[in-house]
C-alpha cells in the first residue's frame, strides 16, 4: 500500500461511500423496474459501481 495522507483517506472514504450508495440505489431500481431492458441497464450500472468500490477499497488495503 502506498503512503496515504489523512486528506487522501478522507477523499477515498467519501468516494467509497458514494460508490456504495450508488450501487445500492441502482440495485433497488433494477429490482423494481418493470421494463426488462431498463432493469438490465440498472443492474449493469450497479455492477460498475461495485467494481469501482472494490478497486478503491483495494487501494486502502482492504480485503473482502
C-alpha positions in Angstrom: 0.0 0.0 0.0 1.2 3.5 -0.8 1.5 6.1 1.9 -1.7 8.0 2.0 -2.2 11.3 3.8 -5.1 12.0 6.0 -6.7 14.1 3.2 -6.2 11.2 0.8 -8.0 8.8 3.2 -10.8 11.4 3.7 -11.3 11.7 0.0 -11.2 7.9 -0.6 -13.7 7.4 2.2 -16.1 9.9 0.7 -15.8 8.4 -2.8 -16.3 4.9 -1.3 -19.5 6.0 0.4 -20.8 7.5 -2.8 -20.0 4.4 -4.9 -21.6 2.2 -2.2 -24.8 4.3 -2.2 -25.0 4.5 -6.0 -24.6 0.7 -6.2 -27.4 0.1 -3.7 -29.7 2.5 -5.4 -29.1 1.0 -8.8 -29.8 -2.5 -7.4 -33.1 -1.3 -5.9 -34.0 0.3 -9.2 -33.1 -2.8 -11.1 -35.3 -4.9 -8.9 -38.3 -2.5 -9.1 -38.3 -1.5 -12.7 -40.9 -3.4 -14.8 -39.2 -2.8 -18.2 -36.7 -5.7 -18.6 -34.3 -3.6 -20.7 -34.2 -0.8 -18.1 -33.8 -3.2 -15.3 -30.8 -4.9 -17.1 -29.2 -1.5 -17.6 -29.6 -0.6 -14.0 -28.1 -3.9 -13.0 -25.1 -3.3 -15.2 -24.7 0.2 -13.7 -24.8 -1.3 -10.2 -22.1 -3.8 -11.2 -19.9 -1.0 -12.5 -20.3 0.9 -9.2 -19.4 -2.3 -7.3 -16.3 -2.8 -9.4 -15.2 0.8 -8.7 -15.9 0.3 -5.0 -13.8 -2.8 -4.9 -10.9 -1.2 -6.7 -10.9 1.8 -4.4 -11.2 -0.4 -1.3 -8.2 -2.4 -2.6 -6.2 0.9 -2.6 -6.8 1.1 1.1 -5.5 -2.4 1.5 -8.9 -3.8 2.4 -10.0 -7.4 1.7 -13.5 -8.6 1.1 
